[in-house]
């Protein structure tokens, strides 16, 4: 992961901050969120191992895979691997990771799990559970977060700090107001810690609050649903300064012209019109429920005679529209690229499930704990899961690379 470090004297940086101040969001006149004026210089490189460490925000992502999909498909030519160490109810002290016996302590277990994952980049999502402690708990939280960042630095990995998500409810109850006030307070503490230590901070709290006004991102107000994770992936891409996954192609029928923001070769300008498109980025797979879509792939064909025309991608029919519809542009949300994306997402979810069972086995006490004398032989089964994980990562490597597809428009007679 590449991120430029600050080298200016602190006094100089402070003056720059005063005169070229980044956007500041003030919540309840108490919490201040520092947002970078410009996106960070972020890039994952060949061989990086990304670890997601945090509470249920990351653990529940296991069943959806959107965040990992967004990052692994962004650099399809690079071997980047991922491990999800999210644990529901967890805090910066690893409190939710306790087992029946100690040692190790829950915190020691968390650090050991982190070391075993061998990260080069760690996304950290804490603060949601600690926020229950209100203002009185800030000092303890800051101490724990600072200690965790030091441990990650000792391992040799970079840290990226993620804010908590808000309490996602449309009800303006006293409870919701208090909850979001505390979450904003802890988000501000995380932002300040990131600024003090020159770490990337991703504020997803305020954007999620805005999005929640127009679509359901959560079923219970606390945890994201599939739509929520879809938009979380888009938000984190945006916060990291990544380009939108938008795709635009215009064909001028009969005059051999193609206009596009990607590589496109016109194979035939007469009906059936054919264009070979080299996809640069796979589209983010769509959630199951209909939502207002942000990432559009627009195909426009001008100069068609009045009538109806069907689009096929690699000879599979996708959508039909009138000449007027095509001249105005039709959004494409089906076909080969989306099928490839869905297959890739499914592989990511399968791989993460295998890793989950490997590092958090059922009957842990009997397999690797103090009663391992009874069933310790099953540790070989946990080790063998690595074979399946390696196989799935090989499949992910092959499937994350976008393919060239032939788009064909045919008249309906």
LINVEN-V240053 format. One record per residue. N is the residue number from 0. RES is the residue in three letters. SS is DSSP state (H for helix, E for strand, L for the rest). BURIAL is # if it has 16 or more other C-alpha atoms within 10 Angstrom, else .. Layout:
((N/RES/SS/BURIAL) (N/RES/SS/BURIAL))
This chain:
((0/UNK/L/#) (1/UNK/L/.) (2/UNK/L/.) (3/UNK/L/.) (4/UNK/L/.) (5/UNK/L/.) (6/UNK/L/.) (7/UNK/L/.) (8/UNK/L/.) (9/UNK/H/.) (10/UNK/H/.) (11/UNK/H/.) (12/UNK/H/.) (13/UNK/H/.) (14/UNK/H/.) (15/UNK/H/.) (16/UNK/H/.) (17/UNK/H/.) (18/UNK/H/.) (19/UNK/L/.) (20/UNK/L/.) (21/UNK/L/.) (22/UNK/L/.) (23/UNK/E/.) (24/UNK/E/.) (25/UNK/E/.) (26/UNK/E/#) (27/UNK/L/.) (28/UNK/L/.) (29/UNK/L/.) (30/UNK/E/#) (31/UNK/E/#) (32/UNK/E/#) (33/UNK/E/#) (34/UNK/L/#) (35/UNK/L/#) (36/UNK/L/.) (37/UNK/L/.) (38/UNK/L/.) (39/UNK/L/#) (40/UNK/L/.) (41/UNK/L/.) (42/UNK/L/.) (43/UNK/L/#) (44/UNK/L/.) (45/UNK/L/.) (46/UNK/L/.) (47/UNK/L/#) (48/UNK/E/#) (49/UNK/E/#) (50/UNK/E/#) (51/UNK/E/#) (52/UNK/E/#) (53/UNK/E/#) (54/UNK/L/#) (55/UNK/H/#) (56/UNK/H/#) (57/UNK/H/#) (58/UNK/H/#) (59/UNK/H/#) (60/UNK/H/#) (61/UNK/H/#) (62/UNK/H/.) (63/UNK/L/#) (64/UNK/L/#) (65/UNK/H/#) (66/UNK/H/#) (67/UNK/H/#) (68/UNK/H/#) (69/UNK/H/#) (70/UNK/H/#) (71/UNK/H/#) (72/UNK/H/#) (73/UNK/H/#) (74/UNK/L/#) (75/UNK/L/#) (76/UNK/L/.) (77/UNK/L/#) (78/UNK/L/#) (79/UNK/L/#) (80/UNK/E/#) (81/UNK/E/#) (82/UNK/E/#) (83/UNK/E/#) (84/UNK/L/#) (85/UNK/L/#) (86/UNK/L/#) (87/UNK/L/#) (88/UNK/L/#) (89/UNK/L/#) (90/UNK/L/#) (91/UNK/L/#) (92/UNK/L/#) (93/UNK/L/#) (94/UNK/H/#) (95/UNK/H/#) (96/UNK/H/#) (97/UNK/L/#) (98/UNK/L/.) (99/UNK/L/.) (100/UNK/L/.) (101/UNK/L/.) (102/UNK/L/.) (103/UNK/L/.) (104/UNK/L/#) (105/UNK/H/#) (106/UNK/H/#) (107/UNK/H/#) (108/UNK/H/#) (109/UNK/H/#) (110/UNK/H/#) (111/UNK/H/.) (112/UNK/H/.) (113/UNK/H/#) (114/UNK/H/.) (115/UNK/H/.) (116/UNK/H/#) (117/UNK/L/#) (118/UNK/L/#) (119/UNK/L/#) (120/UNK/E/#) (121/UNK/E/#) (122/UNK/E/#) (123/UNK/E/#) (124/UNK/E/#) (125/UNK/L/#) (126/UNK/L/#) (127/UNK/L/#) (128/UNK/L/#) (129/UNK/H/#) (130/UNK/H/#) (131/UNK/H/.) (132/UNK/H/.) (133/UNK/H/.) (134/UNK/H/.) (135/UNK/H/.) (136/UNK/H/.) (137/UNK/H/#) (138/UNK/H/.) (139/UNK/H/.) (140/UNK/H/#) (141/UNK/H/#) (142/UNK/H/.) (143/UNK/H/#) (144/UNK/H/#) (145/UNK/H/#) (146/UNK/H/.) (147/UNK/H/#) (148/UNK/H/#) (149/UNK/H/.) (150/UNK/H/.) (151/UNK/H/#) (152/UNK/H/.) (153/UNK/H/.) (154/UNK/H/.) (155/UNK/L/.) (156/UNK/L/#) (157/UNK/E/#) (158/UNK/E/#) (159/UNK/E/#) (160/UNK/E/#) (161/UNK/E/#) (162/UNK/L/#) (163/UNK/L/#) (164/UNK/L/#) (165/UNK/L/#) (166/UNK/L/#) (167/UNK/L/#) (168/UNK/L/#) (169/UNK/L/.) (170/UNK/L/.) (171/UNK/L/.) (172/UNK/L/.) (173/UNK/H/.) (174/UNK/H/.) (175/UNK/H/#) (176/UNK/H/.) (177/UNK/H/.) (178/UNK/H/#) (179/UNK/H/#) (180/UNK/H/#) (181/UNK/H/#) (182/UNK/H/#) (183/UNK/H/#) (184/UNK/H/#) (185/UNK/H/#) (186/UNK/H/#) (187/UNK/H/#) (188/UNK/H/#) (189/UNK/H/#) (190/UNK/H/#) (191/UNK/H/#) (192/UNK/H/#) (193/UNK/H/#) (194/UNK/H/.) (195/UNK/H/.) (196/UNK/L/.) (197/UNK/L/.) (198/UNK/L/#) (199/UNK/E/#) (200/UNK/E/#) (201/UNK/E/#) (202/UNK/L/#) (203/UNK/L/#) (204/UNK/H/#) (205/UNK/H/#) (206/UNK/H/.) (207/UNK/H/#) (208/UNK/H/#) (209/UNK/H/.) (210/UNK/H/.) (211/UNK/L/#) (212/UNK/L/.) (213/UNK/L/.) (214/UNK/L/.) (215/UNK/L/#) (216/UNK/L/#) (217/UNK/E/#) (218/UNK/L/.) (219/UNK/L/.) (220/UNK/L/#) (221/UNK/L/#) (222/UNK/L/#) (223/UNK/E/#) (224/UNK/L/#) (225/UNK/H/#) (226/UNK/H/#) (227/UNK/H/#) (228/UNK/H/#) (229/UNK/H/#) (230/UNK/H/#) (231/UNK/H/#) (232/UNK/H/#) (233/UNK/H/#) (234/UNK/H/#) (235/UNK/H/#) (236/UNK/H/#) (237/UNK/H/.) (238/UNK/H/#) (239/UNK/L/#) (240/UNK/L/.) (241/UNK/L/#) (242/UNK/L/.) (243/UNK/L/.) (244/UNK/L/#) (245/UNK/L/.) (246/UNK/E/#) (247/UNK/E/.) (248/UNK/E/#) (249/UNK/E/#) (250/UNK/E/#) (251/UNK/E/#) (252/UNK/L/#) (253/UNK/L/.) (254/UNK/L/.) (255/UNK/L/.) (256/UNK/E/.) (257/UNK/E/#) (258/UNK/E/.) (259/UNK/E/.) (260/UNK/L/.) (261/UNK/L/.) (262/UNK/E/.) (263/UNK/E/#) (264/UNK/E/#) (265/UNK/E/#) (266/UNK/E/.) (267/UNK/E/.) (268/UNK/L/#) (269/UNK/L/.) (270/UNK/L/.) (271/UNK/L/#) (272/UNK/E/#) (273/UNK/E/#) (274/UNK/E/#) (275/UNK/E/#) (276/UNK/E/#) (277/UNK/E/.) (278/UNK/L/#) (279/UNK/L/#) (280/UNK/L/#) (281/UNK/L/#) (282/UNK/L/#) (283/UNK/L/#) (284/UNK/L/#) (285/UNK/L/#) (286/UNK/L/#) (287/UNK/L/.) (288/UNK/L/.) (289/UNK/L/.) (290/UNK/L/.) (291/UNK/L/.) (292/UNK/L/.) (293/UNK/L/.) (294/UNK/L/#) (295/UNK/L/#) (296/UNK/E/#) (297/UNK/E/#) (298/UNK/E/#) (299/UNK/E/#) (300/UNK/E/#) (301/UNK/E/#) (302/UNK/L/.) (303/UNK/L/#) (304/UNK/L/.) (305/UNK/L/.) (306/UNK/L/.) (307/UNK/E/#) (308/UNK/E/#) (309/UNK/E/#) (310/UNK/E/#) (311/UNK/E/#) (312/UNK/E/#) (313/UNK/L/.) (314/UNK/L/.) (315/UNK/E/.) (316/UNK/E/#) (317/UNK/E/#) (318/UNK/E/#) (319/UNK/E/#) (320/UNK/E/#) (321/UNK/E/#) (322/UNK/H/#) (323/UNK/H/#) (324/UNK/H/.) (325/UNK/H/#) (326/UNK/H/#) (327/UNK/H/.) (328/UNK/L/#) (329/UNK/E/#) (330/UNK/E/.) (331/UNK/L/.) (332/UNK/L/#) (333/UNK/L/.) (334/UNK/L/#) (335/UNK/H/#) (336/UNK/H/#) (337/UNK/H/#) (338/UNK/H/.) (339/UNK/H/#) (340/UNK/H/#) (341/UNK/H/#) (342/UNK/H/.) (343/UNK/H/#) (344/UNK/H/#) (345/UNK/H/#) (346/UNK/H/#) (347/UNK/H/#) (348/UNK/H/#) (349/UNK/H/#) (350/UNK/H/#) (351/UNK/H/#) (352/UNK/H/.) (353/UNK/H/#) (354/UNK/H/#) (355/UNK/H/#) (356/UNK/H/.) (357/UNK/H/#) (358/UNK/H/#) (359/UNK/L/.) (360/UNK/L/.) (361/UNK/L/.) (362/UNK/L/.) (363/UNK/H/#) (364/UNK/H/#) (365/UNK/H/#) (366/UNK/H/#) (367/UNK/L/#) (368/UNK/L/#) (369/UNK/L/.) (370/UNK/L/.) (371/UNK/H/#) (372/UNK/H/.) (373/UNK/H/.) (374/UNK/H/.) (375/UNK/H/#) (376/UNK/H/.) (377/UNK/H/.) (378/UNK/H/#) (379/UNK/H/.) (380/UNK/H/.) (381/UNK/H/#) (382/UNK/H/.) (383/UNK/H/.) (384/UNK/H/#) (385/UNK/H/.) (386/UNK/H/.) (387/UNK/H/.) (388/UNK/H/#) (389/UNK/H/.) (390/UNK/H/.) (391/UNK/H/#) (392/UNK/H/#) (393/UNK/H/.) (394/UNK/H/#) (395/UNK/H/#) (396/UNK/H/#) (397/UNK/H/.) (398/UNK/H/#) (399/UNK/L/#) (400/UNK/L/#) (401/UNK/L/#) (402/UNK/L/#) (403/UNK/E/#) (404/UNK/E/#) (405/UNK/E/#) (406/UNK/E/#) (407/UNK/E/#) (408/UNK/E/#) (409/UNK/E/#) (410/UNK/E/#) (411/UNK/L/.) (412/UNK/L/.))
